[in-house]
């Protein structure tokens, strides 16, 4: 374990955690109809931080009704686009003013490194808000030169309008709770929608704080609501007839249930789901660059990243060097709480998830796989798992097939790029992949053949607000970021004028 040189929690975080938390509906904290409350834990210790309401369908009704009333009253969508843009930019400024508070709150609740929380969960989120705010003034339709032939002599002009879809339900996972909430919230607001966010029951705190800060920025009551709760709350939101669009990020099985519920009301939906993401390393790689890239792309946030690399296929000529480099690095990593900036591996989000990851590792051992690093329990409070590096993994091994969502790297050699391509595509998932080579011809040939929504070359996992993100196959439907995000929160209306 690392040293205990922890970042001291700021007073704002202590005060927020110490509150009696409610739901956030119609611009204010409110009591829940549901009498149930859920514990919120500190993953570094296993101790209870606070409790939040476990909302029921009546609470969901109230939040959706608030969002619907705000939408119908045009309190947000009725603003000039430039006004919405200005308020969203002010929202970014408010978040920046509370940056350290938000980073600490995210680390305390989710378990991740404070370094990651500062650089990604907060700093990258600020860039995303500012980028997406600009789309409020850039939503456009098109004019159409139509050829309607009747009645004789009639003339027509047609055009399209992009209009806000209405009330949006954003269902958010626990790995990047604040950042992914913002991925759903801000493009929906830029388009003129009203929003209900349901954070994961494990990590609800930053969503509740975001809602308060949104009011401070001038986002009016009812435009942004938060309901906290578990499966019953999520099911009620996904099936609610007052919701026009569901944006869900999470596991593939849960996403399928959300999509099925949405279809019953013909609710629009987008699903960003699981991944079992490959890296393919050709014979000409720079081994040190590849090793560092896989460590960054596979162990960021303890591997709790939907796009994390978890299957690594290396040309046999470089396989042993990559394998040893990853194993040596994983074995040398220090473990500790997220509030210790020197800790390289932090706890997983919950006891339940740690048990799930340990089950995957136990199955791999039972299958006779070779561990060069990790795979052992950690004798310490909190939800820690040592990073694992597993060698010579056959394609049918469960650790090569199943999404683990933890600090686990499985490696196998290959002899020719065609074989590597078959291995990389041999998965029901298709969220992301990376290709490692300095051969431009090979890169340009192989990238189109990789079945994934994002393919990185000589890196793995960086995202940009303007670069679409989403999956092939079982990894989802729809795209986030850039113009695609805005399109997901609008309806296209055709207008035809006879004259």
C-alpha positions as CSV (number, residue, x, y, z in Angstrom):
1,X,0.0,0.0,0.0
2,X,1.0,3.6,-0.6
3,X,1.8,6.2,2.0
4,X,-0.9,7.9,3.9
5,X,-0.1,11.4,2.4
6,X,-3.7,12.0,1.7
7,X,-5.2,15.2,0.3
8,X,-7.1,16.9,3.1
9,X,-10.8,17.2,2.3
10,X,-12.0,20.8,1.9
11,X,-14.7,22.1,4.1
12,X,-17.2,22.3,1.3
13,X,-16.9,18.6,0.7
14,X,-17.3,17.8,4.4
15,X,-20.3,20.0,4.6
16,X,-21.9,18.5,1.5
17,X,-21.4,14.9,2.6
18,X,-22.7,15.7,6.1
19,X,-26.1,17.0,4.8
20,X,-29.4,15.2,4.8
21,X,-29.7,14.5,1.1
22,X,-32.9,14.5,-0.9
23,X,-33.9,14.5,-4.5
24,X,-33.4,17.6,-6.6
25,X,-36.6,18.5,-8.3
26,X,-38.0,21.8,-9.7
27,X,-34.9,23.8,-8.7
28,X,-34.5,22.7,-5.1
29,X,-33.7,19.8,-2.7
30,X,-36.9,18.0,-1.7
31,X,-38.0,15.1,0.4
32,X,-38.6,11.8,-1.4
33,X,-42.0,10.0,-1.4
34,X,-40.1,6.8,-0.9
35,X,-39.2,6.1,2.7
36,X,-36.2,4.0,1.6
37,X,-32.7,5.3,1.8
38,X,-29.5,3.9,0.4
39,X,-26.0,3.9,1.9
40,X,-23.3,5.7,0.0
41,X,-19.8,4.2,0.7
42,X,-16.2,5.3,0.7
43,X,-14.5,2.7,-1.5
44,X,-11.1,3.3,0.2
45,X,-12.4,2.2,3.6
46,X,-15.7,0.6,3.2
47,X,-17.3,3.1,5.6
48,X,-20.6,4.7,5.0
49,X,-20.3,8.3,3.9
50,X,-24.0,9.3,3.9
51,X,-27.4,8.2,2.6
52,X,-29.6,9.3,-0.2
53,X,-33.2,8.5,-1.1
54,X,-34.0,5.3,-3.0
55,X,-36.6,6.9,-5.2
56,X,-39.8,5.1,-6.2
57,X,-42.1,5.6,-9.2
58,X,-44.0,8.4,-7.5
59,X,-40.7,10.3,-7.1
60,X,-39.9,9.7,-10.8
61,X,-43.4,11.0,-11.7
62,X,-42.6,14.2,-9.8
63,X,-39.3,14.7,-11.5
64,X,-40.6,14.0,-15.0
65,X,-43.6,16.3,-14.3
66,X,-41.2,19.1,-13.3
67,X,-39.1,18.7,-16.4
68,X,-42.3,18.5,-18.6
69,X,-43.7,21.7,-17.0
70,X,-40.5,23.5,-17.7
71,X,-40.4,22.3,-21.3
72,X,-44.0,23.2,-22.0
73,X,-43.6,26.6,-20.4
74,X,-40.6,27.2,-22.6
75,X,-38.5,28.6,-19.7
76,X,-35.4,27.1,-21.3
77,X,-36.1,26.2,-24.9
78,X,-37.8,29.6,-25.3
79,X,-34.6,31.4,-24.7
80,X,-32.6,32.7,-27.6
81,X,-29.9,30.2,-28.6
82,X,-27.3,32.8,-27.6
83,X,-28.8,33.1,-24.2
84,X,-28.7,29.3,-23.7
85,X,-25.1,29.3,-24.8
86,X,-24.2,32.1,-22.4
87,X,-25.8,30.4,-19.5
88,X,-24.0,27.1,-20.3
89,X,-20.7,28.9,-20.5
90,X,-21.5,30.4,-17.1
91,X,-22.2,26.9,-15.8
92,X,-18.7,25.9,-16.9
93,X,-17.3,28.9,-15.0
94,X,-19.3,27.9,-11.9
95,X,-18.0,24.4,-12.1
96,X,-14.4,25.7,-12.5
97,X,-14.8,27.8,-9.4
98,X,-15.7,24.6,-7.5
99,X,-13.2,22.4,-9.3
100,X,-11.3,21.1,-6.3
101,X,-14.5,20.5,-4.4
102,X,-16.0,18.4,-7.2
103,X,-12.7,16.5,-7.7
104,X,-12.5,15.6,-4.1
105,X,-16.2,14.6,-3.9
106,X,-15.8,12.4,-6.9
107,X,-12.7,10.7,-5.5
108,X,-14.3,10.2,-2.1
109,X,-17.5,8.6,-3.5
110,X,-16.1,6.7,-6.5
111,X,-12.6,5.8,-5.2
112,X,-10.5,7.0,-8.2
113,X,-7.3,8.8,-8.0
114,X,-7.5,12.5,-7.1
115,X,-5.1,13.1,-10.1
116,X,-7.6,11.5,-12.4
117,X,-10.5,13.3,-10.9
118,X,-8.8,16.6,-11.3
119,X,-7.5,16.0,-14.8
120,X,-10.4,14.1,-16.4
121,X,-13.5,14.2,-14.3
122,X,-13.3,17.9,-13.8
123,X,-10.8,19.5,-16.3
124,X,-12.0,17.5,-19.3
125,X,-15.6,18.0,-18.2
126,X,-15.1,21.8,-18.3
127,X,-13.8,21.6,-21.8
128,X,-16.7,19.5,-22.8
129,X,-19.3,22.0,-21.4
130,X,-17.6,24.9,-23.2
131,X,-17.4,23.0,-26.4
132,X,-21.0,21.8,-26.3
133,X,-22.3,25.2,-25.2
134,X,-21.3,26.5,-28.6
135,X,-23.7,24.1,-30.3
136,X,-26.7,26.0,-28.9
137,X,-26.2,28.6,-31.6
138,X,-25.2,26.1,-34.4
139,X,-28.3,23.9,-34.7
140,X,-29.4,24.1,-38.3
141,X,-31.8,22.6,-40.8
142,X,-31.6,22.6,-44.6
143,X,-33.5,23.9,-47.5
144,X,-34.8,21.4,-50.0
145,X,-35.5,21.9,-53.7
146,X,-38.5,19.5,-54.0
147,X,-40.1,18.3,-57.2
148,X,-43.8,17.8,-56.2
149,X,-45.6,17.5,-59.6
150,X,-49.2,18.4,-58.6
151,X,-51.4,20.3,-59.0
152,X,-50.1,21.6,-62.3
153,X,-48.3,24.9,-62.0
154,X,-47.9,24.7,-58.2
155,X,-44.6,25.8,-56.7
156,X,-43.2,24.5,-53.4
157,X,-40.4,25.4,-51.0
158,X,-39.4,23.0,-48.3
159,X,-37.0,23.1,-45.4
160,X,-36.2,21.2,-42.2
161,X,-36.1,22.3,-38.6
162,X,-34.2,20.7,-35.7
163,X,-36.4,21.0,-32.6
164,X,-35.7,19.8,-29.1
165,X,-36.9,16.3,-28.5
166,X,-38.5,17.2,-25.1
167,X,-37.9,15.6,-21.7
168,X,-34.6,13.7,-21.6
169,X,-33.8,10.9,-19.0
170,X,-30.1,10.4,-18.5
171,X,-29.2,7.2,-16.7
172,X,-25.6,7.5,-15.6
173,X,-23.0,4.8,-14.5
174,X,-20.7,4.8,-11.5
175,X,-17.3,4.9,-13.2
176,X,-17.2,8.6,-14.3
177,X,-20.4,9.8,-12.5
178,X,-20.0,13.5,-13.0
179,X,-18.4,13.5,-16.4
180,X,-21.0,11.1,-18.0
181,X,-23.9,13.0,-16.4
182,X,-22.6,16.1,-18.1
183,X,-22.2,14.2,-21.4
184,X,-25.9,13.7,-21.3
185,X,-27.0,17.0,-19.6
186,X,-25.2,19.7,-21.6
187,X,-26.0,18.7,-25.2
188,X,-29.6,18.1,-24.2
189,X,-29.7,21.6,-22.7
190,X,-27.9,23.1,-25.7
191,X,-30.7,21.6,-27.9
192,X,-33.4,23.2,-25.6
193,X,-34.5,20.0,-23.7
194,X,-35.3,19.6,-20.1
195,X,-33.5,16.8,-18.2
196,X,-33.9,14.2,-15.4
197,X,-30.6,12.6,-14.4
198,X,-30.5,9.3,-12.5
199,X,-27.0,8.6,-11.2
200,X,-25.9,5.2,-10.1
201,X,-26.9,4.3,-6.5
202,X,-23.2,3.8,-5.8
203,X,-22.1,7.3,-6.9
204,X,-24.9,9.9,-6.6
205,X,-23.2,12.8,-4.9
206,X,-21.7,14.8,-7.7
207,X,-24.9,14.7,-9.7
208,X,-26.7,16.3,-6.8
209,X,-24.0,18.9,-6.4
210,X,-24.1,19.6,-10.2
211,X,-27.8,20.3,-10.0
212,X,-27.3,22.9,-7.3
213,X,-24.5,24.6,-9.2
214,X,-26.7,24.7,-12.3
215,X,-29.2,26.8,-10.5
216,X,-26.4,29.1,-9.5
217,X,-25.4,29.4,-13.1
218,X,-28.9,30.4,-14.2
219,X,-30.4,27.1,-15.4
220,X,-33.9,27.5,-14.3
221,X,-36.1,25.3,-12.0
222,X,-37.3,22.1,-13.6
223,X,-34.8,22.2,-16.4
224,X,-32.4,19.9,-14.6
225,X,-33.7,17.4,-12.1
226,X,-31.9,14.6,-10.2
227,X,-33.5,11.4,-8.8
228,X,-31.4,9.0,-6.8
229,X,-32.3,5.3,-6.6
230,X,-31.7,1.8,-7.7
231,X,-33.4,-0.7,-10.1
232,X,-37.0,0.4,-9.3
233,X,-36.2,4.0,-9.9
234,X,-34.3,3.3,-13.2
235,X,-37.1,1.0,-14.5
236,X,-39.8,3.6,-13.8
237,X,-37.7,6.3,-15.6
238,X,-37.0,4.1,-18.6
239,X,-40.7,3.2,-19.0
240,X,-42.1,6.6,-18.2
241,X,-44.6,7.9,-20.9
242,X,-43.6,11.5,-20.1
243,X,-40.0,10.9,-21.2
244,X,-39.2,11.6,-24.9
245,X,-35.6,10.5,-25.0
246,X,-33.5,8.1,-22.9
247,X,-29.7,8.4,-22.9
248,X,-28.2,5.4,-21.1
249,X,-24.6,4.4,-20.3
250,X,-24.0,1.1,-18.6
251,X,-23.8,-2.6,-19.0
252,X,-25.2,-4.4,-22.1
253,X,-27.8,-6.5,-20.2
254,X,-29.2,-3.4,-18.5
255,X,-29.1,-1.4,-21.6
256,X,-31.2,-4.0,-23.4
257,X,-33.8,-3.8,-20.7
258,X,-33.8,0.0,-21.0
259,X,-34.2,-0.1,-24.8
260,X,-37.1,-2.7,-24.5
261,X,-38.9,-0.5,-22.0
262,X,-38.4,2.6,-24.1
263,X,-39.8,1.0,-27.3
264,X,-43.1,0.3,-25.5
265,X,-43.7,4.1,-25.5
266,X,-41.7,4.7,-28.7
267,X,-39.3,6.8,-26.6
268,X,-36.2,7.6,-28.5
269,X,-33.1,6.1,-26.9
270,X,-29.3,5.9,-27.2
271,X,-27.3,3.2,-25.5
272,X,-23.6,3.4,-24.8
273,X,-22.9,-0.1,-23.5
274,X,-20.1,-2.6,-22.6
275,X,-16.9,-3.3,-24.3
276,X,-14.2,-6.0,-24.4
277,X,-11.7,-3.9,-26.2
278,X,-8.7,-5.3,-28.1
279,X,-5.3,-3.9,-28.8
280,X,-3.4,-5.3,-31.8
281,X,0.4,-4.8,-31.7
282,X,2.3,-5.4,-35.0
283,X,5.9,-6.5,-35.3
284,X,7.3,-2.9,-35.8
285,X,6.0,-1.4,-32.5
286,X,8.0,0.6,-30.1
287,X,7.7,-1.7,-27.1
288,X,8.1,0.9,-24.4
289,X,5.5,3.1,-26.0
290,X,3.1,0.2,-26.4
291,X,3.6,-0.9,-22.8
292,X,2.9,2.6,-21.4
293,X,-0.1,3.0,-23.7
294,X,-1.7,-0.2,-22.6
295,X,-1.1,0.6,-18.9
296,X,-2.8,4.0,-19.4
297,X,-5.5,2.5,-21.6
298,X,-6.1,-0.6,-19.5
299,X,-5.6,0.5,-15.9
300,X,-7.1,4.0,-15.9
301,X,-9.6,4.2,-13.1
302,X,-8.7,0.6,-12.2
303,X,-9.9,-0.6,-15.6
304,X,-13.4,0.6,-14.8
305,X,-13.7,2.3,-18.2
306,X,-16.0,1.1,-20.9
307,X,-13.4,1.7,-23.6
308,X,-10.5,0.3,-21.5
309,X,-8.2,-2.1,-23.3
310,X,-8.4,-5.6,-21.9
311,X,-7.4,-8.0,-24.7
312,X,-3.9,-7.5,-26.0
313,X,-2.7,-9.3,-29.1
314,X,1.0,-8.9,-29.8
315,X,3.1,-10.2,-32.7
316,X,5.1,-13.1,-31.5
317,X,8.4,-11.3,-32.2
318,X,7.6,-8.7,-29.5
319,X,5.2,-10.7,-27.4
320,X,7.6,-11.7,-24.6
321,X,9.0,-8.1,-24.2
322,X,5.5,-6.6,-24.0
323,X,4.3,-9.3,-21.6
324,X,7.3,-8.8,-19.3
325,X,7.0,-5.1,-19.4
326,X,3.4,-5.1,-18.4
327,X,3.9,-7.6,-15.7
328,X,6.9,-5.8,-14.2
329,X,5.0,-2.5,-14.2
330,X,1.8,-4.0,-12.7
331,X,3.8,-5.7,-9.9
332,X,5.6,-2.5,-9.1
333,X,2.4,-0.3,-8.8
334,X,1.6,1.1,-5.4
335,X,-1.9,0.8,-4.1
336,X,-3.8,3.2,-1.9
337,X,-6.8,5.5,-1.5
338,X,-7.7,7.9,-4.3
339,X,-7.0,10.8,-2.0
340,X,-3.3,9.8,-1.9
341,X,-1.8,11.3,-5.1
342,X,1.1,8.9,-5.0
343,X,-1.1,5.8,-5.2
344,X,-1.1,4.2,-8.7
345,X,-3.9,1.7,-8.1
346,X,-7.0,2.7,-6.1
347,X,-10.0,0.8,-4.9
348,X,-12.8,-0.4,-7.1
349,X,-16.2,1.3,-6.6
350,X,-18.0,-1.2,-4.3
351,X,-17.7,-4.4,-2.5
352,X,-20.2,-6.0,-4.9
353,X,-18.1,-5.0,-7.9
354,X,-14.9,-6.2,-6.2
355,X,-16.5,-9.6,-5.6
356,X,-17.5,-9.7,-9.3
357,X,-14.0,-9.0,-10.5
358,X,-12.6,-11.6,-8.1
359,X,-15.0,-14.2,-9.5
360,X,-13.6,-13.5,-13.0
361,X,-10.0,-14.0,-11.7
362,X,-10.9,-17.1,-9.8
363,X,-12.4,-18.6,-13.0
364,X,-9.3,-17.7,-14.9
365,X,-7.2,-19.6,-12.3
366,X,-9.5,-22.5,-12.4
367,X,-9.0,-22.6,-16.2
368,X,-5.3,-23.0,-15.6
369,X,-4.3,-19.6,-17.0
370,X,-0.9,-18.2,-16.1
371,X,-0.8,-15.0,-14.0
372,X,2.4,-12.9,-14.2
373,X,1.0,-10.3,-12.0
374,X,-2.0,-9.8,-9.6
375,X,-5.0,-12.0,-9.2
376,X,-4.6,-12.0,-5.4
377,X,-6.7,-10.5,-2.6
378,X,-5.5,-7.4,-0.8
379,X,-5.4,-7.5,3.0
380,X,-6.6,-4.0,3.6
381,X,-9.8,-2.1,4.3
382,X,-11.6,-1.0,1.1
383,X,-12.4,-2.5,-2.2
384,X,-8.9,-3.2,-3.7
385,X,-7.9,-5.6,-6.4
386,X,-4.3,-6.0,-7.5
387,X,-3.8,-5.4,-11.3
388,X,-3.5,-8.7,-13.1
389,X,-1.5,-9.6,-16.2
390,X,-2.4,-13.0,-17.7
391,X,-0.3,-14.7,-20.3
392,X,-1.0,-16.9,-23.3
393,X,-4.8,-16.7,-23.0
394,X,-6.7,-18.8,-25.5
395,X,-9.5,-17.1,-27.4
396,X,-12.2,-19.2,-25.7
397,X,-11.1,-18.4,-22.1
398,X,-13.8,-16.6,-20.1
399,X,-11.4,-13.8,-19.2
400,X,-10.9,-13.1,-23.0
401,X,-14.7,-13.2,-23.6
402,X,-16.4,-11.5,-20.7
403,X,-16.3,-7.8,-19.8
404,X,-14.5,-7.8,-16.4
405,X,-14.5,-4.0,-15.9
406,X,-11.5,-4.2,-13.6
407,X,-7.6,-4.0,-13.6
408,X,-7.1,-7.2,-15.7
409,X,-5.0,-7.5,-18.9
410,X,-5.1,-10.7,-20.9
411,X,-2.4,-11.3,-23.6
412,X,-2.0,-13.7,-26.5
413,X,0.6,-13.8,-29.4
414,X,-0.2,-13.9,-33.1
415,X,1.9,-14.6,-36.2
416,X,0.3,-12.5,-38.9
417,X,-2.0,-9.5,-39.0
418,X,-4.9,-11.4,-40.5
419,X,-4.9,-13.7,-37.5
420,X,-4.8,-10.7,-35.2
421,X,-7.7,-9.2,-37.0
422,X,-9.8,-12.3,-36.6
423,X,-9.0,-12.4,-32.9
424,X,-9.8,-8.7,-32.4
425,X,-13.2,-9.0,-34.1
426,X,-14.0,-12.3,-32.4
427,X,-16.3,-10.7,-29.7
428,X,-19.9,-9.7,-29.4
429,X,-18.7,-6.3,-28.4
430,X,-17.4,-3.5,-30.6
431,X,-17.0,-0.3,-28.6
432,X,-13.3,0.5,-29.1
433,X,-9.9,-0.9,-30.2
434,X,-6.4,0.2,-30.8
435,X,-3.8,-0.6,-33.4
436,X,-0.1,-0.2,-32.6
437,X,2.2,0.1,-35.6
438,X,4.5,2.6,-37.3
439,X,3.6,1.2,-40.7
440,X,1.2,3.6,-42.3
441,X,0.2,1.2,-45.0
442,X,-0.7,-1.5,-42.4
443,X,-2.6,1.1,-40.3
444,X,-4.7,2.3,-43.2
445,X,-5.4,-1.2,-44.3
446,X,-6.4,-2.7,-40.9
447,X,-8.4,0.2,-39.4
448,X,-11.4,-0.2,-41.7
449,X,-11.5,-3.9,-40.9
450,X,-11.7,-3.5,-37.2
451,X,-15.2,-3.8,-35.9
452,X,-15.3,-1.0,-33.3
453,X,-16.9,2.4,-33.0
454,X,-13.5,4.0,-32.2
455,X,-10.1,2.8,-33.3
456,X,-7.0,4.5,-31.9
457,X,-3.6,4.1,-33.5
458,X,-0.6,4.1,-31.2
459,X,-2.7,5.2,-28.2
460,X,-5.8,3.9,-26.4
461,X,-8.6,5.7,-24.6
462,X,-8.3,9.4,-25.3
463,X,-11.5,11.2,-26.1
464,X,-12.4,14.6,-27.5
465,X,-15.7,16.5,-27.3
466,X,-15.8,16.7,-31.1
467,X,-15.0,13.1,-31.8
468,X,-18.1,10.8,-32.0
469,X,-18.1,8.0,-29.4
470,X,-20.3,4.8,-29.4
471,X,-20.2,1.2,-30.3
472,X,-20.8,-1.5,-32.9
473,X,-22.6,-4.8,-32.2
474,X,-23.5,-5.4,-28.5
475,X,-21.8,-2.2,-27.5
476,X,-24.7,0.1,-28.1
477,X,-26.8,2.3,-30.4
478,X,-26.1,5.9,-31.2
479,X,-23.2,8.2,-30.7
480,X,-22.2,10.8,-28.1
481,X,-20.0,14.0,-28.6
482,X,-20.0,16.5,-31.3
483,X,-22.8,17.1,-33.8
484,X,-24.0,13.5,-33.2
485,X,-24.8,14.3,-29.6
486,X,-26.9,17.3,-30.6
487,X,-28.8,15.3,-33.2
488,X,-29.6,12.7,-30.5
489,X,-31.6,15.3,-28.6
490,X,-33.5,16.8,-31.5
491,X,-36.3,15.8,-33.8
492,X,-36.3,16.7,-37.5
493,X,-39.4,18.5,-38.7
494,X,-40.0,18.9,-42.5
495,X,-41.9,22.0,-43.6
496,X,-43.4,22.2,-47.1
497,X,-44.9,25.5,-48.3
498,X,-47.0,25.8,-51.4
499,X,-47.2,29.1,-53.2
